[in-house]
Amino acid sequence: MSVGVLIIAHNDIGLSLVNTANQMIKENPLKIKVLTVDLESTTDELHKNALSLIESIDNGDGVLILTDLFGSTPSNVAYKLFEKDNISIVSGVNLSMLIRIVNYSHLNLKEMAKKAYSGGIDGININDMPKDSLGEK
């Protein structure tokens, strides 16, 4: 068994991240589903769809929910899902985070959430540039 992953994100962000990760890592052992949030989405509809997706990917080891922006609709929908047992949520999903959890698919839910967070943080880098190019003097 393994942790299921649900990405809740605006427009096609989630689908693009999953498609890119699957191209980079040919054999993805995780069950990953995406819930797309667009302007026509209602909170009730998103909540209902999220519950259905969770049921389809939770084999008993829990579900890691990744959202794109903390405090936005995807994040708010995710936090309503705490009514379910065995849920962890990490906001700020990016490709580095997704690649990290696919490579550590054997971890339990708590460890995978930490690995997602560290993957996201480790994927952010400011390259060495002259200070004035960053708007500093």
Secondary structure per residue as TSV (DSSP state, phi and psi in degrees):
chain	resnum	aa	ss	phi	psi
A	1	M	-	360.0	162.6
A	2	S	-	-154.4	165.7
A	3	V	-	-68.3	138.4
A	4	G	E	-88.1	156.6
A	5	V	E	-127.3	129.0
A	6	L	E	-120.2	123.2
A	7	I	E	-103.0	124.0
A	8	I	E	-114.8	114.7
A	9	A	E	-151.3	159.1
A	10	H	E	-67.9	143.0
A	11	N	T	47.2	-127.2
A	12	D	T	-103.2	16.4
A	13	I	H	-58.8	-50.5
A	14	G	H	-61.6	-46.8
A	15	L	H	-61.5	-41.4
A	16	S	H	-64.2	-42.1
A	17	L	H	-63.3	-45.1
A	18	V	H	-65.2	-44.6
A	19	N	H	-61.0	-42.2
A	20	T	H	-66.2	-44.6
A	21	A	H	-60.9	-41.7
A	22	N	H	-66.0	-30.9
A	23	Q	H	-70.1	-37.2
A	24	M	H	-77.4	-38.2
A	25	I	S	-116.9	102.9
A	26	K	S	-60.6	-35.4
A	27	E	-	-115.9	96.6
A	28	N	-	-91.8	111.4
A	29	P	-	-79.8	-9.2
A	30	L	S	-89.0	146.5
A	31	K	-	-84.3	111.6
A	32	I	E	-120.0	128.4
A	33	K	E	-122.3	154.4
A	34	V	E	-123.6	133.5
A	35	L	E	-112.2	116.0
A	36	T	E	-90.5	131.1
A	37	V	E	-107.8	122.2
A	38	D	-	-127.8	-178.9
A	39	L	T	-62.0	-27.2
A	40	E	T	-85.0	-9.8
A	41	S	-	-69.3	138.4
A	42	T	-	-103.8	153.2
A	43	T	H	-60.9	-41.6
A	44	D	H	-63.2	-43.7
A	45	E	H	-64.1	-43.4
A	46	L	H	-63.7	-42.2
A	47	H	H	-61.7	-46.9
A	48	K	H	-60.0	-46.4
A	49	N	H	-65.7	-38.2
A	50	A	H	-63.8	-43.4
A	51	L	H	-59.6	-41.1
A	52	S	H	-64.7	-42.7
A	53	L	H	-65.7	-39.6
A	54	I	H	-60.9	-44.4
A	55	E	H	-58.9	-34.8
A	56	S	H	-77.5	-17.8
A	57	I	H	-116.7	-8.8
A	58	D	-	-89.4	108.5
A	59	N	S	-94.0	13.0
A	60	G	S	109.2	-11.5
A	61	D	S	-95.7	-0.8
A	62	G	-	98.8	176.1
A	63	V	E	-133.0	129.8
A	64	L	E	-94.6	121.6
A	65	I	E	-103.4	126.9
A	66	L	E	-112.0	129.0
A	67	T	E	-119.9	160.0
A	68	D	S	-83.0	-35.2
A	69	L	S	-145.3	116.9
A	70	F	T	-60.8	134.0
A	71	G	T	89.7	-6.8
A	72	S	S	-92.2	178.8
A	73	T	H	-55.1	-47.0
A	74	P	H	-57.2	-41.0
A	75	S	H	-66.5	-42.5
A	76	N	H	-63.7	-39.9
A	77	V	H	-63.6	-43.5
A	78	A	H	-59.8	-44.6
A	79	Y	H	-67.5	-25.4
A	80	K	H	-69.7	-17.6
A	81	L	G	-81.6	-3.2
A	82	F	G	-63.7	-9.3
A	83	E	G	-62.4	-24.6
A	84	K	S	-84.4	150.5
A	85	D	S	-80.2	155.4
A	86	N	S	64.3	49.1
A	87	I	E	-121.2	137.3
A	88	S	E	-127.8	146.8
A	89	I	E	-127.5	132.9
A	90	V	E	-129.2	126.4
A	91	S	E	-98.7	159.3
A	92	G	S	90.5	32.3
A	93	V	-	-53.5	137.1
A	94	N	-	-145.5	173.2
A	95	L	H	-64.5	-38.7
A	96	S	H	-59.4	-43.0
A	97	M	H	-61.9	-46.1
A	98	L	H	-66.1	-43.2
A	99	I	H	-61.5	-41.0
A	100	R	H	-60.5	-46.8
A	101	I	H	-72.0	-31.2
A	102	V	H	-64.9	-38.1
A	103	N	H	-73.2	-16.4
A	104	Y	T	-120.7	44.4
A	105	S	T	-66.2	-15.8
A	106	H	T	-80.2	-9.5
A	107	L	S	-72.7	156.6
A	108	N	-	-77.6	174.9
A	109	L	H	-59.0	-47.6
A	110	K	H	-62.9	-44.6
A	111	E	H	-67.6	-36.8
A	112	M	H	-66.6	-38.6
A	113	A	H	-61.4	-42.5
A	114	K	H	-65.0	-38.6
A	115	K	H	-68.0	-37.2
A	116	A	H	-61.9	-46.7
A	117	Y	H	-60.2	-49.1
A	118	S	H	-65.1	-35.5
A	119	G	H	-64.5	-40.1
A	120	G	H	-64.9	-45.6
A	121	I	H	-65.5	-45.8
A	122	D	H	-64.6	-23.0
A	123	G	T	-81.8	-4.5
A	124	I	-	-99.0	127.4
A	125	N	-	-148.2	136.8
A	126	I	-	-102.0	116.4
A	127	N	-	-73.5	157.5
A	128	D	-	-65.7	114.1
A	129	M	-	-133.7	155.9
A	130	P	-	-57.4	139.9
A	131	K	G	-56.2	-35.4
A	132	D	G	-68.5	-20.0
A	133	S	G	-76.5	-15.2
A	134	L	G	-96.5	7.5
A	135	G	T	84.1	11.1
A	136	E	-	-104.3	156.8
A	137	K	-	-127.3	360.0
